[in-house]
Amino acid sequence: MEGAVEKLTKTRKSWRLRLVAVGVFFMAMAGWILPVAAEPARHEVLVISKVSMDPKKHYRYLKPMVDYAAERMKDLGIKEGRVLMAKDNAQMIQFIRQGRVDWVTEPPFSAVLFEEATGAEFLLDKWKKGVPVYHSVLLTRKGSGIRSLKDLVGKVIAFEDPGSTSSYFVPSYMLLKAGHKMVELGSVRERPPADAVGYVFAGQEINVSMWTYKGLVDAGALSNLDMEDDDDVPVSIRGDLEVFHRSGNFLRSVEMVRPDLPASLKKRLREILLASDKDPAAAEVLRAYEKTVKFEEFDKEDIESLKEVREIIRYMKKRGMTP
């Protein structure tokens, strides 16, 4: 009898082990169980991020920079650098709240939105494309008859994307302050109400200039730097376009970090970036990083500029224009 009981017990244990093994197999197949040691611990990875509608393009900008910084943080436990793109501001806010990104590079308007929504901290001022400040320009095709903001009523203007400082926030603010109604359109084929300014998102700077040149839209918004960039406004069409309005200057770009980034990493990142323009090994890295010349601490003028950005964002939020 005891032999039979022992045999039955062994049989039950055998079936239990088989069921566990089968369960583990299917859980692994479903992705619920990760392979052991497949990923380094989160605190061993430095993650840089940016909102982008063209992730492949911006990955090429960001990867050399995050690798450069990560290499100089090995003594702090960082083993590698990674890039994580956000599709829009809402997703970036989610990434920061979840601690999935450490370091964010963005124009000031998006940066202030992230600061207000997540507590993310401003780190340094970035001289993107060689300059500390820039401004918005509104352009149209020569002969269009558009000479001022009032001439845009009943017309369509192209912006780059909802996160762009020079090609959304600033020009929208100028139009709203001028008393214009603004209506987002689904495509360039739609027309706005006769008493409003219609707007569409083109996705890239080159689309803004080309749509304006081809007459798909009546006007476009870019930065003064874009107007001088052959990739954004080809020389072949530049002579057929003209600027009819300009904004004041704003900070070009800023670096920020998630609010709970360890103090040692934040301090080291600041030191690395501030010294990068003096490091020969960083020359190609900075060039790839959107032609950055250097990074600086925020001065009094920068702080005043950010204050103006916050005021504009408050104004835009009241009118439902802030994503």
KEKE-3310 file (N, C-alpha, C; in steps of 0.2 Angstrom, whole numbers, plus 5000, padded with zeros to 4 digits):
npx = (5004:5009:5019:5011:5005:5016:5021:5010:5011:5023:5020:5010:5018:5026:5018:5014:5026:5027:5016:5020:5031:5026:5018:5027:5034:5024:5022:5034:5034:5024:5030:5030:5039:5055:5071:5084:5096:5095:5094:5102:5103:5091:5097:5109:5110:5110:5098:5093:5081:5069:5056:5049:5044:5051:5059:5071:5079:5082:5088:5100:5106:5106:5111:5126:5129:5124:5131:5144:5142:5139:5150:5159:5154:5156:5162:5152:5143:5136:5134:5130:5123:5107:5094:5078:5063:5050:5033:5025:5022:5014:5017:5030:5029:5024:5034:5044:5038:5037:5050:5057:5066:5081:5087:5083:5082:5076:5066:5063:5049:5042:5050:5047:5033:5035:5042:5032:5023:5029:5039:5052:5069:5078:5093:5105:5108:5108:5118:5111:5114:5124:5120:5113:5100:5085:5072:5055:5049:5037:5032:5028:5023:5031:5021:5009:5001:5000:5004:5005:4999:4986:4982:4981:4968:4955:4964:4976:4989:5004:5011:5025:5025:5015:5024:5033:5043:5046:5039:5025:5021:5025:5021:5007:5004:5006:4997:4985:4986:4984:4971:4965:4955:4958:4959:4961:4964:4960:4967:4977:4968:4956:4947:4947:4935:4928:4931:4942:4959:4966:4975:4988:4997:5013:5024:5038:5051:5055:5043:5035:5041:5040:5026:5022:5028:5023:5010:5000:4997:4994:5003:5018:5027:5042:5059:5071:5083:5080:5076:5088:5094:5098:5093:5081:5074:5076:5089:5084:5071:5070:5072:5059:5051:5046:5048:5036:5033:5040:5045:5050:5066:5070:5076:5087:5088:5086:5093:5087:5083:5076:5066:5070:5082:5098:5108:5122:5123:5117:5125:5137:5134:5131:5144:5151:5144:5147:5160:5162:5164:5178:5184:5193:5189:5175:5171:5166:5155:5147:5145:5136:5126:5115:5123:5128:5137:5141:5137:5129:5127:5112:5109:5104:5096:5092:5084:5074:5069:5063:5054:5045:5041:5034:5023:5017:5013:5004:4994:4991:4986:4974:4966:4965:4976:4987:4996)
npy = (4994:5006:5008:5010:5022:5030:5029:5035:5048:5052:5052:5062:5073:5073:5077:5089:5096:5096:5103:5116:5118:5119:5130:5140:5140:5145:5157:5163:5163:5172:5184:5187:5184:5189:5186:5180:5192:5199:5212:5227:5234:5247:5259:5258:5263:5277:5288:5297:5309:5315:5324:5319:5318:5312:5300:5292:5302:5310:5301:5299:5311:5311:5299:5299:5309:5305:5293:5298:5305:5295:5287:5294:5293:5281:5278:5281:5271:5270:5261:5261:5271:5277:5280:5286:5290:5301:5302:5313:5328:5324:5310:5312:5318:5308:5298:5305:5306:5292:5289:5284:5291:5301:5312:5326:5335:5350:5363:5379:5381:5368:5363:5370:5366:5353:5354:5360:5350:5339:5342:5342:5347:5361:5361:5366:5379:5377:5380:5378:5374:5384:5396:5406:5411:5413:5417:5418:5417:5423:5418:5420:5417:5426:5440:5436:5444:5445:5455:5457:5452:5454:5451:5437:5433:5422:5414:5401:5394:5386:5376:5368:5357:5352:5354:5363:5378:5389:5387:5385:5388:5402:5409:5406:5412:5426:5428:5426:5436:5447:5447:5437:5423:5406:5391:5374:5364:5349:5345:5352:5354:5359:5373:5388:5396:5412:5422:5418:5411:5398:5383:5371:5356:5353:5344:5343:5355:5357:5354:5364:5376:5371:5369:5381:5388:5381:5385:5378:5381:5397:5404:5401:5396:5397:5396:5410:5404:5392:5398:5401:5389:5377:5364:5365:5376:5376:5383:5384:5388:5399:5412:5415:5417:5427:5436:5441:5445:5445:5438:5442:5438:5421:5409:5396:5382:5370:5360:5347:5338:5323:5325:5316:5312:5305:5315:5314:5310:5320:5331:5327:5326:5339:5345:5338:5342:5356:5357:5351:5359:5361:5350:5340:5328:5328:5336:5331:5324:5335:5342:5333:5333:5342:5353:5359:5372:5375:5373:5382:5390:5396:5413:5430:5436:5424:5419:5428:5427:5414:5416:5424:5415:5406:5414:5416:5403:5401:5410:5403:5391:5395:5397:5385:5380:5374:5359)
npz = (5000:5005:4995:4984:4987:4987:4974:4968:4973:4967:4954:4953:4957:4946:4935:4940:4939:4925:4921:4926:4919:4906:4907:4910:4898:4888:4894:4892:4878:4876:4880:4893:4903:4904:4896:4907:4912:4900:4898:4903:4920:4924:4929:4923:4911:4900:4895:4881:4874:4862:4855:4840:4823:4813:4817:4812:4806:4817:4826:4821:4825:4839:4844:4843:4853:4865:4867:4868:4880:4889:4889:4897:4909:4915:4927:4936:4935:4923:4908:4895:4881:4876:4864:4864:4856:4856:4851:4851:4862:4872:4874:4877:4890:4897:4896:4904:4916:4919:4921:4910:4902:4903:4899:4890:4875:4868:4860:4868:4871:4871:4881:4892:4894:4897:4909:4917:4917:4922:4931:4926:4925:4920:4912:4904:4892:4874:4860:4847:4830:4829:4835:4849:4850:4841:4829:4823:4807:4795:4779:4762:4745:4732:4725:4730:4737:4750:4764:4777:4794:4795:4782:4781:4785:4781:4774:4772:4782:4784:4797:4805:4815:4830:4841:4838:4841:4833:4822:4826:4840:4842:4830:4830:4842:4839:4829:4836:4846:4838:4836:4828:4823:4824:4815:4814:4800:4791:4779:4766:4756:4761:4766:4776:4787:4782:4790:4798:4801:4793:4797:4794:4797:4792:4794:4791:4789:4776:4769:4773:4766:4753:4750:4752:4741:4730:4731:4738:4751:4758:4765:4776:4791:4798:4805:4806:4804:4797:4785:4779:4777:4766:4765:4770:4764:4748:4737:4724:4725:4734:4730:4725:4736:4750:4766:4776:4789:4806:4822:4839:4847:4853:4865:4857:4859:4873:4885:4896:4911:4919:4934:4944:4942:4947:4957:4956:4942:4935:4939:4933:4919:4916:4918:4908:4896:4896:4895:4882:4870:4871:4869:4859:4855:4854:4843:4831:4836:4842:4830:4823:4832:4829:4824:4835:4844:4857:4875:4887:4904:4910:4908:4914:4904:4897:4907:4907:4895:4895:4904:4897:4888:4896:4899:4886:4884:4894:4889:4877:4881:4887:4876:4870:4862:4865:4864)
capx = (5000:5014:5022:5006:5004:5023:5021:5005:5013:5028:5016:5007:5023:5029:5013:5014:5032:5026:5012:5024:5036:5022:5016:5033:5035:5019:5023:5040:5032:5020:5034:5029:5045:5061:5077:5088:5102:5095:5094:5106:5098:5089:5102:5116:5109:5108:5093:5092:5075:5067:5050:5051:5040:5056:5064:5077:5083:5085:5092:5107:5109:5106:5115:5133:5130:5122:5136:5149:5141:5139:5157:5162:5150:5157:5164:5146:5139:5133:5137:5128:5118:5102:5089:5070:5060:5043:5030:5022:5023:5010:5021:5036:5027:5023:5041:5047:5034:5038:5057:5060:5071:5085:5089:5079:5084:5070:5066:5060:5041:5041:5054:5043:5028:5038:5044:5026:5019:5032:5044:5058:5073:5082:5101:5109:5107:5111:5119:5110:5116:5129:5117:5110:5093:5082:5065:5050:5047:5031:5034:5023:5026:5030:5015:5003:4997:5000:5010:5004:4995:4978:4980:4980:4961:4952:4969:4979:4996:5007:5016:5029:5022:5012:5029:5038:5043:5046:5034:5019:5019:5026:5017:5000:5003:5006:4990:4980:4986:4982:4964:4963:4952:4962:4955:4965:4961:4962:4972:4978:4962:4951:4947:4945:4929:4930:4933:4947:4965:4966:4982:4989:5004:5017:5028:5045:5052:5055:5036:5032:5043:5038:5019:5021:5031:5018:5003:4996:4995:4995:5009:5021:5030:5049:5063:5076:5089:5078:5076:5095:5096:5097:5089:5074:5072:5081:5091:5080:5064:5071:5070:5052:5048:5048:5046:5032:5033:5045:5044:5056:5070:5069:5082:5087:5086:5088:5094:5084:5084:5070:5067:5073:5089:5102:5112:5129:5123:5115:5131:5142:5131:5132:5151:5153:5142:5150:5167:5163:5167:5185:5187:5194:5185:5168:5170:5161:5149:5143:5142:5131:5121:5112:5128:5129:5143:5143:5132:5130:5123:5107:5110:5098:5092:5089:5078:5068:5066:5059:5048:5040:5039:5028:5017:5014:5010:4997:4989:4989:4982:4967:4963:4965:4980:4993:4995)
capy = (5000:5012:5008:5013:5029:5034:5029:5040:5055:5054:5053:5069:5078:5074:5080:5096:5099:5096:5109:5122:5119:5121:5137:5144:5140:5149:5164:5166:5165:5178:5190:5189:5182:5191:5182:5183:5196:5201:5219:5229:5237:5254:5264:5258:5266:5284:5288:5304:5309:5321:5323:5319:5315:5309:5297:5290:5308:5313:5296:5300:5317:5310:5293:5300:5313:5301:5288:5302:5307:5289:5284:5298:5292:5274:5277:5282:5265:5270:5256:5263:5277:5275:5285:5284:5295:5302:5304:5320:5331:5320:5304:5314:5319:5301:5295:5308:5304:5285:5288:5281:5295:5304:5319:5329:5341:5352:5370:5381:5380:5361:5361:5373:5362:5347:5357:5362:5344:5334:5344:5341:5352:5364:5360:5371:5382:5374:5384:5374:5377:5389:5402:5405:5413:5413:5420:5415:5422:5421:5418:5419:5417:5433:5441:5433:5450:5445:5459:5458:5447:5455:5448:5430:5431:5418:5410:5395:5394:5379:5375:5362:5352:5355:5355:5368:5384:5394:5385:5384:5392:5409:5412:5406:5418:5432:5429:5427:5442:5451:5446:5432:5417:5401:5385:5368:5360:5342:5345:5358:5355:5362:5381:5390:5401:5418:5427:5415:5409:5391:5381:5364:5354:5350:5338:5345:5362:5357:5354:5371:5380:5369:5370:5389:5389:5378:5388:5373:5385:5404:5406:5396:5398:5394:5401:5413:5399:5388:5402:5401:5382:5374:5358:5367:5381:5375:5389:5385:5392:5404:5419:5416:5417:5433:5436:5447:5446:5442:5439:5444:5432:5416:5404:5392:5375:5369:5353:5346:5331:5321:5328:5312:5309:5305:5321:5313:5310:5327:5335:5325:5328:5346:5346:5335:5346:5363:5356:5348:5363:5362:5343:5338:5321:5330:5340:5327:5323:5341:5343:5328:5335:5348:5358:5363:5375:5374:5373:5387:5391:5401:5420:5434:5437:5418:5418:5433:5424:5408:5419:5426:5408:5404:5419:5414:5396:5402:5413:5398:5386:5398:5396:5378:5380:5370:5351)
capz = (5000:5005:4988:4979:4988:4985:4967:4966:4974:4962:4948:4954:4957:4939:4931:4942:4936:4918:4920:4927:4913:4900:4908:4909:4890:4885:4897:4889:4871:4876:4882:4900:4906:4900:4897:4912:4910:4893:4898:4909:4925:4921:4931:4920:4904:4900:4889:4878:4870:4858:4851:4833:4818:4809:4821:4809:4806:4824:4829:4819:4829:4846:4846:4845:4859:4871:4868:4871:4887:4893:4890:4902:4915:4917:4934:4939:4933:4916:4904:4888:4880:4871:4861:4864:4853:4858:4844:4853:4868:4877:4875:4881:4897:4900:4897:4909:4922:4920:4922:4905:4899:4908:4896:4884:4871:4865:4860:4874:4872:4873:4887:4898:4894:4901:4916:4921:4918:4926:4936:4923:4927:4915:4913:4900:4885:4869:4854:4841:4823:4830:4838:4856:4849:4834:4829:4818:4801:4791:4772:4757:4738:4729:4721:4733:4739:4758:4766:4785:4797:4793:4775:4782:4786:4775:4770:4775:4784:4786:4802:4805:4819:4836:4846:4836:4844:4828:4817:4829:4846:4841:4825:4833:4847:4835:4826:4841:4849:4833:4836:4823:4825:4821:4814:4811:4794:4790:4774:4762:4751:4765:4766:4783:4787:4779:4796:4802:4798:4794:4798:4793:4799:4786:4797:4791:4787:4768:4767:4774:4761:4746:4750:4751:4735:4725:4732:4742:4756:4756:4769:4780:4796:4799:4809:4802:4802:4792:4779:4776:4776:4759:4766:4772:4759:4743:4734:4718:4726:4739:4727:4724:4743:4754:4773:4778:4797:4810:4829:4843:4848:4859:4865:4852:4862:4879:4888:4902:4914:4923:4940:4949:4940:4953:4957:4953:4935:4933:4939:4928:4913:4915:4917:4901:4890:4897:4893:4876:4865:4872:4869:4852:4853:4854:4837:4826:4840:4842:4823:4822:4837:4826:4823:4841:4845:4864:4880:4892:4909:4909:4911:4916:4898:4896:4912:4905:4889:4897:4908:4891:4885:4900:4898:4880:4885:4897:4884:4872:4884:4888:4870:4868:4857:4867:4864)
cpx = (5004:5017:5018:5006:5011:5023:5016:5007:5019:5025:5013:5012:5026:5024:5013:5020:5031:5022:5015:5028:5032:5020:5021:5035:5031:5020:5029:5038:5028:5024:5033:5035:5051:5067:5081:5094:5101:5095:5098:5101:5097:5094:5109:5115:5107:5104:5092:5085:5073:5060:5051:5046:5044:5061:5071:5082:5086:5089:5099:5110:5110:5111:5123:5134:5129:5128:5142:5149:5142:5146:5161:5158:5151:5158:5158:5141:5136:5137:5135:5124:5113:5098:5082:5067:5053:5039:5027:5024:5020:5014:5027:5035:5026:5029:5044:5044:5036:5046:5060:5065:5074:5086:5085:5081:5078:5070:5062:5053:5040:5044:5050:5036:5030:5039:5037:5022:5022:5037:5051:5062:5077:5089:5105:5106:5111:5112:5118:5111:5120:5126:5113:5102:5091:5075:5061:5050:5041:5033:5028:5027:5025:5024:5009:4998:4997:5006:5010:5000:4988:4977:4979:4973:4958:4957:4972:4987:4998:5012:5020:5026:5019:5018:5034:5037:5042:5041:5027:5017:5019:5022:5010:4999:5002:4999:4985:4980:4984:4975:4961:4960:4957:4958:4960:4961:4964:4967:4972:4972:4956:4952:4944:4938:4932:4933:4939:4953:4965:4974:4982:4996:5007:5022:5035:5045:5052:5048:5033:5034:5040:5030:5018:5023:5026:5011:4998:4993:4997:5002:5012:5025:5037:5053:5068:5081:5086:5078:5083:5098:5094:5092:5082:5070:5077:5082:5086:5073:5065:5070:5063:5048:5050:5045:5042:5031:5038:5043:5050:5060:5068:5075:5081:5085:5089:5089:5091:5085:5077:5071:5070:5079:5094:5107:5119:5129:5121:5121:5136:5140:5132:5139:5153:5151:5145:5157:5168:5166:5174:5188:5187:5190:5178:5166:5165:5154:5144:5141:5136:5125:5118:5116:5128:5136:5146:5136:5134:5125:5118:5109:5104:5093:5089:5083:5072:5065:5061:5053:5042:5037:5033:5022:5013:5010:5004:4992:4987:4984:4975:4963:4963:4970:4987:4992:4997)
cpy = (5006:5013:5011:5020:5033:5034:5035:5047:5057:5056:5060:5074:5079:5078:5088:5100:5100:5102:5115:5123:5122:5128:5142:5145:5145:5156:5167:5168:5171:5185:5192:5188:5184:5187:5185:5186:5199:5209:5222:5233:5244:5259:5263:5261:5273:5285:5295:5303:5315:5319:5324:5315:5312:5306:5295:5296:5310:5308:5297:5306:5315:5304:5295:5304:5309:5296:5292:5303:5300:5286:5288:5297:5284:5273:5278:5276:5265:5265:5258:5268:5274:5281:5282:5290:5295:5305:5311:5322:5326:5314:5306:5315:5312:5298:5298:5306:5296:5284:5285:5285:5299:5312:5320:5335:5343:5360:5373:5380:5373:5360:5364:5369:5356:5349:5357:5355:5339:5336:5343:5347:5355:5363:5365:5374:5379:5379:5380:5378:5384:5395:5401:5407:5413:5416:5417:5420:5419:5423:5417:5419:5424:5434:5439:5438:5450:5449:5460:5453:5448:5452:5440:5428:5427:5414:5405:5396:5388:5380:5369:5356:5355:5357:5360:5375:5390:5393:5383:5389:5400:5412:5412:5411:5425:5433:5430:5433:5448:5451:5441:5426:5412:5394:5379:5365:5353:5341:5352:5360:5359:5370:5383:5395:5408:5423:5424:5413:5402:5389:5373:5362:5350:5344:5340:5352:5362:5357:5361:5376:5378:5370:5377:5391:5387:5381:5383:5377:5392:5407:5400:5400:5394:5398:5404:5409:5395:5391:5402:5394:5379:5368:5360:5372:5381:5382:5390:5388:5398:5411:5420:5417:5424:5432:5442:5449:5442:5443:5441:5437:5428:5412:5398:5385:5375:5361:5353:5339:5330:5323:5323:5309:5310:5312:5320:5313:5317:5332:5333:5327:5335:5348:5343:5340:5353:5362:5353:5352:5363:5355:5341:5332:5323:5334:5337:5326:5329:5343:5339:5331:5342:5354:5362:5365:5374:5374:5379:5387:5396:5408:5424:5435:5430:5417:5422:5430:5418:5411:5421:5420:5406:5408:5417:5407:5397:5405:5408:5393:5388:5397:5390:5376:5376:5363:5348)
cpz = (5000:4998:4983:4980:4986:4978:4964:4967:4969:4956:4948:4953:4949:4935:4933:4939:4928:4916:4921:4921:4907:4901:4907:4902:4887:4888:4893:4882:4871:4878:4889:4905:4902:4901:4903:4909:4903:4892:4904:4914:4922:4923:4928:4913:4905:4894:4887:4874:4867:4855:4844:4828:4812:4813:4818:4809:4812:4828:4828:4823:4836:4848:4848:4851:4865:4872:4871:4878:4892:4894:4895:4909:4918:4924:4939:4938:4927:4911:4896:4887:4875:4869:4862:4862:4856:4852:4845:4860:4874:4879:4879:4888:4900:4901:4903:4916:4924:4922:4916:4901:4904:4906:4890:4881:4867:4864:4866:4876:4874:4880:4893:4899:4899:4908:4920:4922:4922:4931:4933:4924:4921:4917:4910:4894:4880:4863:4848:4834:4824:4833:4845:4855:4842:4834:4823:4812:4797:4784:4768:4750:4735:4725:4724:4736:4747:4760:4774:4788:4796:4786:4775:4783:4780:4772:4775:4776:4786:4792:4802:4809:4826:4841:4844:4839:4838:4823:4820:4834:4845:4836:4827:4838:4844:4832:4831:4844:4844:4832:4831:4826:4821:4820:4811:4806:4794:4784:4770:4757:4755:4765:4773:4782:4785:4784:4800:4798:4799:4794:4797:4796:4794:4788:4796:4788:4779:4765:4767:4768:4754:4745:4749:4744:4729:4726:4735:4748:4754:4760:4773:4785:4797:4804:4804:4800:4797:4785:4775:4775:4770:4759:4767:4767:4753:4739:4727:4719:4731:4736:4725:4731:4746:4761:4773:4785:4801:4818:4832:4844:4854:4859:4860:4854:4869:4881:4895:4905:4918:4930:4945:4947:4945:4952:4954:4945:4932:4933:4934:4921:4911:4914:4910:4895:4890:4894:4885:4870:4865:4871:4861:4850:4852:4847:4833:4830:4840:4835:4821:4826:4835:4826:4829:4842:4852:4868:4885:4898:4907:4912:4912:4910:4896:4900:4910:4899:4890:4901:4902:4888:4889:4900:4891:4880:4888:4893:4879:4875:4885:4882:4866:4863:4859:4868:4871)
residu = (MET:GLU:GLY:ALA:VAL:GLU:LYS:LEU:THR:LYS:THR:ARG:LYS:SER:TRP:ARG:LEU:ARG:LEU:VAL:ALA:VAL:GLY:VAL:PHE:PHE:MET:ALA:MET:ALA:GLY:TRP:ILE:LEU:PRO:VAL:ALA:ALA:GLU:PRO:ALA:ARG:HIS:GLU:VAL:LEU:VAL:ILE:SER:LYS:VAL:SER:MET:ASP:PRO:LYS:LYS:HIS:TYR:ARG:TYR:LEU:LYS:PRO:MET:VAL:ASP:TYR:ALA:ALA:GLU:ARG:MET:LYS:ASP:LEU:GLY:ILE:LYS:GLU:GLY:ARG:VAL:LEU:MET:ALA:LYS:ASP:ASN:ALA:GLN:MET:ILE:GLN:PHE:ILE:ARG:GLN:GLY:ARG:VAL:ASP:TRP:VAL:THR:GLU:PRO:PRO:PHE:SER:ALA:VAL:LEU:PHE:GLU:GLU:ALA:THR:GLY:ALA:GLU:PHE:LEU:LEU:ASP:LYS:TRP:LYS:LYS:GLY:VAL:PRO:VAL:TYR:HIS:SER:VAL:LEU:LEU:THR:ARG:LYS:GLY:SER:GLY:ILE:ARG:SER:LEU:LYS:ASP:LEU:VAL:GLY:LYS:VAL:ILE:ALA:PHE:GLU:ASP:PRO:GLY:SER:THR:SER:SER:TYR:PHE:VAL:PRO:SER:TYR:MET:LEU:LEU:LYS:ALA:GLY:HIS:LYS:MET:VAL:GLU:LEU:GLY:SER:VAL:ARG:GLU:ARG:PRO:PRO:ALA:ASP:ALA:VAL:GLY:TYR:VAL:PHE:ALA:GLY:GLN:GLU:ILE:ASN:VAL:SER:MET:TRP:THR:TYR:LYS:GLY:LEU:VAL:ASP:ALA:GLY:ALA:LEU:SER:ASN:LEU:ASP:MET:GLU:ASP:ASP:ASP:ASP:VAL:PRO:VAL:SER:ILE:ARG:GLY:ASP:LEU:GLU:VAL:PHE:HIS:ARG:SER:GLY:ASN:PHE:LEU:ARG:SER:VAL:GLU:MET:VAL:ARG:PRO:ASP:LEU:PRO:ALA:SER:LEU:LYS:LYS:ARG:LEU:ARG:GLU:ILE:LEU:LEU:ALA:SER:ASP:LYS:ASP:PRO:ALA:ALA:ALA:GLU:VAL:LEU:ARG:ALA:TYR:GLU:LYS:THR:VAL:LYS:PHE:GLU:GLU:PHE:ASP:LYS:GLU:ASP:ILE:GLU:SER:LEU:LYS:GLU:VAL:ARG:GLU:ILE:ILE:ARG:TYR:MET:LYS:LYS:ARG:GLY:MET:THR:PRO)
# end
